[in-house]
Amino acid sequence: MNSIKRIYSKNREVYRLLLIIVIWLIFMALTKFKKFYTFKNFQTIAGQFPEFGLMALGGMLCMMTGGIDLSCVGIANATTIFVVTNLIAVFGESGSMPLAYTFVLYLIAIAVGAALGAFNGFLISVIHVPPILATLGVNELMSGICIVMTGGAAVSSFPKEYCDLFSNNIGGIFPVRLIVFIVVALVISYMLGKTTYGTKLKLLGTNQNVAKFSGLNNTGLLFKTYIISGICSALGGMLMLSNYASVRADYGSQYTMQAILIVVLGGVSPNGGKGRISGVITAIILLKLLESGINRFQNVSSYYISLIWGAVLILALVMDYFSNGRQRA
């Protein structure tokens, strides 16, 4: 019994989310079984959540430092527009791209994401701009640049081989986009659990002054964290590109709030110093299951989804506040 309590206490956020998932699945089985419980529906869920799931993973790292990343969508769209611009410049609007060039596209995406993440890190750790203002400013800056580059319209005339490849399912079952998410999640999980990076991150988020006097390079650690978050956002943008087969300055505008909601629901404290990737991944799955289920009710407008996400986010923040209050007491 004591061992069970210890396991629960270490992963209470995960088990709470799993309980909600079970309750929601039972509810959907009783109300919309034939529409919800289909192979195509679950395959669609698995192919769609990696887009904002990757942004949430990057946001998790930033929030563990006591900061936040509101630039994920701006970085994602800037990345895809840079990639498409490169494709058009090399192969033309109606040309054909060799699949081997996909490697080059991902190098461009990682470079753009890392550069913009480093810019966030510079503003936050060197100029000491509050993270919420720095990343919001970068997001607006990137959105403005994207509008200028595209004229505010969608760009869809470019070689589509990359989109065709990453919108496919392996063996007709397993979405290729999900593989990208799994690989990134495993890398971040290894960094948090098997390297000193995770320990340093939690110490920095708990108390930056203590971390500094303990010998940690706070500036370098923040740079590294926001660079990783930028890369995650860029990779999320690449999955958006494969899904929409076009680019536009305002694609995925709702993903910022969803990413923050996922991170908080997953047990990451907005004050920093606390977080588990298992909780964030479980929250990603829960959020997508909720969205997919709500869409099965034709009398419920899709506009209500944003209202629900906002209410859930406020509830999660209130619960985190009282939970931290009990721990301090």
SVG drawing of the C-alpha trace seen along z (x, -y; Angstrom):
<svg xmlns="http://www.w3.org/2000/svg" viewBox="-28 -44 58 46">
<polyline fill="none" stroke="black" stroke-width="0.4" points="0.0,0.0 2.8,-2.4 4.5,-1.7 1.3,-2.4 1.0,-5.7 4.5,-6.7 4.0,-5.9 0.8,-8.0 2.4,-10.9 5.1,-11.1 2.8,-10.9 -0.5,-12.3 -1.0,-14.6 -0.7,-11.7 -3.1,-9.5 -5.6,-12.3 -5.4,-12.9 -5.7,-9.2 -8.8,-9.1 -10.4,-11.9 -9.5,-10.2 -11.2,-7.0 -14.3,-8.9 -14.4,-10.7 -14.0,-7.5 -16.9,-5.9 -19.0,-9.0 -18.3,-8.9 -19.0,-5.2 -22.4,-5.8 -23.3,-8.8 -21.5,-8.7 -20.0,-5.3 -20.3,-4.7 -19.0,-8.2 -16.1,-8.3 -14.9,-4.8 -13.6,-4.4 -10.2,-3.5 -10.2,-6.6 -10.9,-8.9 -8.1,-7.6 -5.7,-7.7 -6.7,-11.3 -6.1,-12.1 -2.6,-10.5 -1.8,-12.5 -3.0,-15.9 -1.8,-16.3 2.0,-16.2 1.7,-19.7 0.9,-21.5 2.3,-18.6 5.8,-19.6 5.2,-23.2 3.9,-22.0 7.1,-20.0 9.2,-23.1 6.9,-25.3 7.3,-22.7 11.0,-23.3 10.6,-27.1 7.9,-27.0 10.1,-24.7 12.6,-27.6 9.9,-29.9 9.4,-31.5 7.1,-31.0 7.2,-30.8 4.4,-32.6 6.4,-32.7 5.8,-29.1 3.2,-29.8 5.2,-32.7 8.4,-30.6 6.4,-27.7 5.0,-29.9 8.2,-31.7 10.0,-28.4 7.5,-27.0 7.6,-30.2 11.4,-30.2 11.3,-26.5 8.7,-27.1 10.7,-30.1 13.7,-27.9 11.7,-25.2 10.4,-27.8 13.9,-29.3 15.5,-25.9 12.8,-24.0 10.3,-26.6 6.6,-26.8 5.7,-23.8 8.9,-21.8 9.6,-18.4 11.7,-17.9 13.8,-14.8 12.8,-13.2 16.4,-13.3 16.1,-17.1 13.8,-16.5 16.9,-16.3 17.9,-19.8 14.4,-21.2 14.7,-19.9 18.2,-21.4 16.7,-24.8 13.9,-24.3 16.2,-23.5 18.5,-26.4 15.6,-28.9 14.1,-27.5 17.4,-27.6 18.1,-31.2 14.8,-32.5 15.0,-30.6 18.4,-32.0 16.9,-35.5 14.4,-34.8 17.1,-33.6 19.2,-36.7 16.3,-39.0 15.4,-37.1 18.8,-36.2 21.0,-39.1 18.7,-42.0 16.5,-40.7 13.2,-41.3 10.4,-39.3 9.8,-36.1 6.1,-36.8 7.0,-40.1 10.1,-38.9 8.4,-35.9 5.2,-37.8 7.2,-40.4 9.1,-37.8 5.8,-36.2 4.4,-39.5 7.6,-40.3 7.6,-36.9 3.9,-37.2 4.6,-40.6 7.5,-39.3 5.4,-36.4 2.6,-38.8 5.1,-40.9 6.7,-37.9 3.4,-36.3 1.2,-39.4 -1.1,-38.0 -2.3,-35.3 -1.8,-31.5 1.1,-30.2 0.4,-26.8 2.3,-26.8 5.5,-24.9 6.8,-21.2 4.5,-19.0 6.7,-15.9 7.5,-16.7 3.8,-17.2 2.9,-13.9 5.6,-12.0 4.7,-13.3 0.9,-13.2 1.1,-9.4 0.6,-6.5 3.1,-3.7 1.4,-0.5 -1.8,-2.5 -1.9,-2.6 0.8,-4.6 1.0,-8.4 4.5,-9.5 4.0,-12.8 3.6,-10.8 7.1,-9.3 8.6,-12.8 6.8,-13.6 7.9,-10.4 11.5,-10.9 11.5,-14.5 9.7,-13.3 12.3,-10.6 15.2,-13.0 13.7,-15.5 12.8,-12.7 16.4,-11.5 17.7,-15.0 15.4,-15.5 15.9,-12.1 19.4,-10.9 21.5,-14.1 22.2,-16.9 20.2,-19.3 16.9,-18.2 18.3,-18.8 19.7,-22.2 16.5,-23.2 14.4,-22.4 17.0,-24.2 16.9,-27.3 13.1,-27.3 12.9,-26.9 15.2,-29.8 17.4,-31.6 19.6,-33.2 20.3,-29.9 21.0,-28.3 23.5,-31.1 25.3,-30.9 25.4,-27.1 27.6,-27.6 25.1,-27.2 25.4,-29.2 21.9,-30.7 22.4,-32.6 23.7,-29.6 21.0,-27.4 18.2,-29.8 19.8,-30.1 19.8,-26.3 16.2,-26.0 14.8,-28.6 16.8,-27.3 15.3,-23.8 11.9,-25.3 12.5,-27.2 13.5,-24.0 10.4,-22.2 8.2,-25.0 10.0,-24.8 9.4,-21.1 5.8,-21.6 5.6,-24.1 7.0,-21.5 4.2,-19.1 1.7,-21.9 3.2,-22.3 2.7,-18.7 -0.9,-18.8 -2.1,-22.0 0.2,-21.7 0.4,-25.5 1.8,-28.3 0.2,-31.4 1.0,-33.9 -1.9,-33.0 -1.9,-29.2 -2.2,-27.5 -3.1,-30.7 -5.0,-28.7 -2.0,-26.5 -0.3,-28.9 -3.1,-28.7 -3.4,-25.0 0.3,-24.5 0.1,-26.5 -3.0,-24.6 -1.3,-21.3 1.8,-22.2 -0.2,-23.4 -2.6,-20.4 0.5,-18.1 1.6,-19.3 4.3,-21.8 4.2,-24.7 3.8,-28.2 6.2,-29.3 8.9,-26.9 10.9,-24.1 8.4,-21.3 7.4,-19.2 7.3,-15.8 7.2,-14.9 4.8,-12.0 2.2,-14.5 2.5,-16.7 2.2,-13.9 -0.9,-12.6 -2.4,-16.1 -1.8,-16.3 -3.7,-13.0 -6.5,-14.2 -6.9,-17.5 -7.1,-16.0 -9.6,-13.3 -11.8,-16.0 -11.7,-18.1 -12.4,-15.1 -15.3,-14.1 -16.8,-17.6 -16.8,-17.8 -19.0,-14.7 -21.9,-16.7 -23.4,-18.6 -25.4,-20.8 -22.3,-22.1 -20.6,-24.9 -16.8,-24.6 -16.6,-28.1 -17.3,-26.7 -14.0,-24.8 -12.0,-27.9 -14.3,-28.8 -13.8,-25.4 -10.0,-25.5 -9.9,-28.9 -12.1,-27.7 -10.0,-24.6 -6.8,-26.7 -8.1,-29.0 -9.2,-25.9 -5.8,-24.3 -4.0,-27.5 -6.3,-27.8 -5.7,-24.1 -1.9,-24.6 -2.1,-27.6 -3.9,-25.8 -1.8,-22.7 1.4,-24.7 -0.2,-26.4 -0.8,-23.1 2.8,-22.0 4.2,-25.2 2.1,-24.9"/>
</svg>
